[in-house]
């Protein structure tokens, strides 16, 4: 229970501070200053390109196609393993892709937070809080990993989860390095996704056969 409790507390605290322009936002200023100093003192075009590349991994393309493809592949694996409700990964993937804007866009409009470059919001423009790219990456790659991990060998499952975590961290780091988002914008999206992923991990079936062809396949067990 520690993960959802910590994620909820951090999300509520950060959202409150953003809403009231509280002192916790000083952390954003400090990180922003450190990033600007790093750019100034150690200019590196390769790092800048890497930051943009990592940020782009949080775009709807490629994140959502990866999620939907994982849903199709997981359903196929589950069906070959004769798992009950083998079709479940398909609606989970589709609903997740629709859930991301439903959670993020209203929050962006409500908080209307300006970005780290200081640009003012145009009338009707969404704010920067929380980070949509971070949410898209964490939700998409995280749910994809959960769906596939249920039908994978333990070592593969651990690799999938680790890969999803690294992608989520990388996108957030790229956004902050490229001054596309404040740090707390990114942290809020990580926390929001952690709550959803934690709930989904407990709701998805856990007992079914491994994917046919896996060395550990052939018997039912936790995913």
URFENNOR-V86204 format. One record per helix or strand. SS is the DSSP state (helix for helix, strand for strand). FROM is the first residue (numbers start at 1). TO is the last residue. Records with the same first field share a line. If there is no record, write none. Layout:
SS->FROM-TO / FROM-TO
This chain:
helix->2-20 / 23-41 / 45-56 / 60-80 / 88-111 / 132-149 / 154-177 / 183-203
strand->207-209 / 220-222
